[in-house]
């Protein structure tokens, strides 16, 4: 649905009420709607909330973003919420990324281009994130009582995480490696709970309150973090 130039994704579910969301990390708009509701009612609902939608989207537009990465000395990298200053070194013996203090020493071939450097850094992020998930997921499954059948890391621009309730599989955003570890815990737990409770109903909120009492503060912390560069 497009209302005055704003794209709105509609998700029809077995719920009683309409729910409107402006979601990170890019401020996309979603409406969860009962299965039987008409298109006319959905459009009226969206139009009456256009002012609020625009205000929420403006917050995302104004939120600080990283500049486009060239992977040269002086740029910044983030890992688990900490900022590191990039120092590029050259070698033909293989790529490497090593953190020392507040410096990130990136070793690459001198003739490597920006895309090749980005591919290596993203691969490094992927391995670091996967290592943490492998440690933290079993603990969160045990403490929550919810279990998944599999998980995968994926670069996403519109979600921090998602899940398939049929296959019991979850996907986690590669960008989470740049955020504080508590944010990773929150997203893992959020998706685990969704395997049992599909929507953001009162039951979902009650379960999150029990498992992570400060989850709202963690969610706000995650959404306030500096965002990746986007064209």
C-alpha positions as CSV (number, residue, x, y, z in Angstrom):
1,X,0.0,0.0,0.0
2,X,1.3,3.5,-0.9
3,X,-0.2,6.5,0.9
4,X,1.1,9.9,-0.1
5,X,4.4,8.5,-1.2
6,X,4.9,6.3,1.9
7,X,5.2,2.6,1.2
8,X,3.4,0.6,3.9
9,X,3.7,-3.2,4.2
10,X,0.5,-5.0,5.2
11,X,0.7,-8.3,7.2
12,X,-2.6,-10.0,7.7
13,X,-2.8,-12.2,10.8
14,X,-5.2,-13.9,13.1
15,X,-5.5,-10.9,15.4
16,X,-8.3,-8.7,16.5
17,X,-6.8,-5.2,16.2
18,X,-4.7,-3.1,13.9
19,X,-1.1,-2.4,14.8
20,X,1.1,0.2,13.2
21,X,4.9,0.1,13.3
22,X,7.7,2.3,12.0
23,X,10.6,-0.1,12.3
24,X,14.4,0.1,12.4
25,X,16.9,0.2,11.0
26,X,15.6,2.2,8.0
27,X,12.2,3.5,9.3
28,X,10.0,1.3,7.1
29,X,6.3,1.2,7.9
30,X,4.2,-1.9,8.6
31,X,0.7,-2.6,9.6
32,X,-0.5,-5.9,11.2
33,X,-4.1,-6.3,10.4
34,X,-6.9,-8.9,11.0
35,X,-7.5,-11.3,8.1
36,X,-11.0,-10.0,7.3
37,X,-10.4,-6.2,7.4
38,X,-11.1,-4.4,4.1
39,X,-8.5,-2.4,2.0
40,X,-10.6,0.7,2.5
41,X,-10.5,0.4,6.3
42,X,-6.7,-0.1,6.1
43,X,-6.2,2.9,3.9
44,X,-8.3,5.1,6.2
45,X,-6.4,3.8,9.3
46,X,-3.1,4.7,7.6
47,X,-4.2,8.1,6.4
48,X,-5.4,9.2,9.9
49,X,-1.9,8.4,11.2
50,X,0.2,10.0,8.5
51,X,1.4,12.8,10.8
52,X,2.7,10.3,13.4
53,X,4.3,8.1,10.7
54,X,6.1,11.1,9.2
55,X,7.4,12.1,12.6
56,X,8.7,8.6,13.3
57,X,10.3,8.3,9.9
58,X,12.0,11.7,10.4
59,X,13.7,10.4,13.5
60,X,15.4,7.6,11.4
61,X,16.3,10.1,8.7
62,X,18.0,12.3,11.3
63,X,19.8,9.4,13.1
64,X,23.6,9.4,12.5
65,X,24.8,7.0,9.9
66,X,28.3,6.0,9.0
67,X,29.7,7.6,5.9
68,X,30.3,5.3,2.9
69,X,33.3,3.1,3.7
70,X,36.4,3.2,1.6
71,X,38.4,1.0,4.0
72,X,41.3,3.4,4.3
73,X,43.2,4.6,7.3
74,X,41.4,7.0,9.6
75,X,37.9,5.6,9.1
76,X,36.0,4.0,11.9
77,X,34.8,0.4,12.5
78,X,32.4,-0.7,15.2
79,X,32.4,-4.0,17.1
80,X,30.0,-4.7,20.0
81,X,29.2,-1.0,20.3
82,X,32.9,0.1,20.5
83,X,34.5,2.4,18.0
84,X,37.9,1.5,16.5
85,X,40.0,3.6,14.2
86,X,41.1,1.9,11.0
87,X,44.8,1.6,10.2
88,X,45.4,-0.1,6.8
89,X,48.5,-2.1,6.2
90,X,49.7,-3.9,3.0
91,X,50.8,-7.4,2.5
92,X,50.6,-10.2,-0.1
93,X,50.5,-12.9,2.5
94,X,46.8,-12.7,3.2
95,X,44.1,-10.4,4.7
96,X,43.8,-9.9,8.4
97,X,41.9,-7.6,10.8
98,X,43.3,-7.3,14.4
99,X,42.1,-5.0,17.2
100,X,44.6,-3.4,19.5
101,X,43.4,-0.9,21.9
102,X,41.1,1.5,20.0
103,X,42.8,0.6,16.6
104,X,41.7,-1.8,14.0
105,X,44.7,-2.9,11.9
106,X,43.4,-4.1,8.5
107,X,46.0,-5.9,6.4
108,X,45.1,-6.2,2.7
109,X,46.8,-6.4,-0.7
110,X,47.8,-2.9,-1.8
111,X,46.0,-3.3,-5.2
112,X,42.8,-4.5,-3.5
113,X,39.7,-2.3,-4.3
114,X,37.0,-1.1,-1.9
115,X,34.6,-3.9,-2.7
116,X,37.3,-6.6,-2.0
117,X,38.1,-4.9,1.3
118,X,34.5,-4.7,2.3
119,X,33.9,-8.3,1.4
120,X,36.8,-9.3,3.7
121,X,35.6,-7.1,6.6
122,X,32.0,-8.4,6.3
123,X,33.4,-11.9,6.3
124,X,35.3,-11.1,9.5
125,X,32.2,-9.6,11.1
126,X,30.2,-12.8,10.1
127,X,32.7,-15.1,11.8
128,X,32.8,-13.0,15.0
129,X,29.0,-12.8,15.1
130,X,28.6,-16.5,14.5
131,X,31.0,-17.3,17.3
132,X,29.0,-15.2,19.7
133,X,25.7,-16.7,18.6
134,X,27.1,-20.2,19.1
135,X,27.9,-19.3,22.7
136,X,24.8,-17.3,23.6
137,X,22.0,-19.0,21.7
138,X,22.1,-22.3,23.8
139,X,22.1,-20.3,27.0
140,X,19.1,-18.2,25.9
141,X,17.3,-21.3,24.7
142,X,17.8,-22.9,28.1
143,X,16.8,-19.9,30.1
144,X,13.7,-19.2,28.0
145,X,12.5,-22.7,27.2
146,X,12.2,-21.9,23.5
147,X,14.3,-23.6,20.9
148,X,15.0,-23.1,17.2
149,X,15.9,-25.8,14.7
150,X,18.5,-23.7,13.0
151,X,19.9,-20.2,12.5
152,X,21.7,-18.1,9.9
153,X,23.5,-14.8,9.7
154,X,22.2,-12.5,6.9
155,X,22.8,-8.9,6.0
156,X,19.4,-7.2,6.2
157,X,18.4,-3.6,5.7
158,X,15.0,-3.7,7.3
159,X,15.1,-6.1,10.2
160,X,17.5,-6.9,13.1
161,X,16.1,-10.4,13.0
162,X,13.4,-12.6,11.6
163,X,12.1,-16.2,12.0
164,X,10.1,-18.9,10.3
165,X,7.6,-20.3,12.7
166,X,7.0,-23.4,10.5
167,X,10.6,-24.5,10.2
168,X,11.6,-23.0,13.5
169,X,14.6,-21.2,11.9
170,X,15.8,-17.8,12.8
171,X,17.9,-15.2,10.9
172,X,20.1,-12.6,12.6
173,X,21.3,-9.4,11.0
174,X,25.0,-9.2,10.3
175,X,25.0,-5.6,11.5
176,X,24.4,-6.9,15.1
177,X,28.1,-7.5,15.3
178,X,28.5,-3.8,15.5
179,X,26.1,-3.3,18.4
180,X,26.5,-4.0,22.1
181,X,26.2,-7.7,23.0
182,X,23.1,-7.1,25.1
183,X,21.4,-6.1,21.8
184,X,22.3,-9.4,20.3
185,X,20.8,-11.2,23.3
186,X,17.6,-9.2,22.9
187,X,17.2,-10.0,19.2
188,X,17.9,-13.7,19.8
189,X,15.4,-13.8,22.6
190,X,12.9,-11.8,20.6
191,X,13.0,-14.3,17.7
192,X,12.9,-17.3,20.0
193,X,9.7,-16.0,21.6
194,X,8.2,-15.4,18.2
195,X,8.6,-19.1,17.4
196,X,5.9,-19.7,19.9
197,X,4.0,-16.3,19.8
198,X,3.8,-15.0,16.3
199,X,2.6,-11.5,16.9
200,X,3.4,-8.6,19.3
201,X,0.4,-9.4,21.4
202,X,0.0,-9.0,25.1
203,X,1.2,-12.6,25.5
204,X,4.4,-11.8,23.6
205,X,5.0,-8.7,25.8
206,X,4.3,-10.6,29.0
207,X,6.8,-13.3,28.0
208,X,9.5,-10.8,27.1
209,X,8.9,-9.0,30.4
210,X,9.5,-12.3,32.2
211,X,12.6,-13.3,30.3
212,X,14.3,-9.9,29.9
213,X,12.6,-7.2,32.2
214,X,14.7,-4.4,30.7
215,X,14.0,-5.4,27.0
216,X,12.5,-2.1,26.1
217,X,15.6,-0.2,27.3
218,X,17.8,-2.6,25.3
219,X,15.5,-2.1,22.2
220,X,15.9,1.7,22.5
221,X,19.6,1.3,22.9
222,X,19.8,-0.8,19.8
223,X,17.7,1.6,17.8
224,X,19.7,4.6,19.0
225,X,23.0,3.2,17.7
226,X,24.7,4.7,14.7
227,X,23.4,3.1,11.5
228,X,25.2,1.7,8.5
229,X,25.7,3.8,5.5
230,X,22.7,3.6,3.1
231,X,22.4,5.2,-0.3
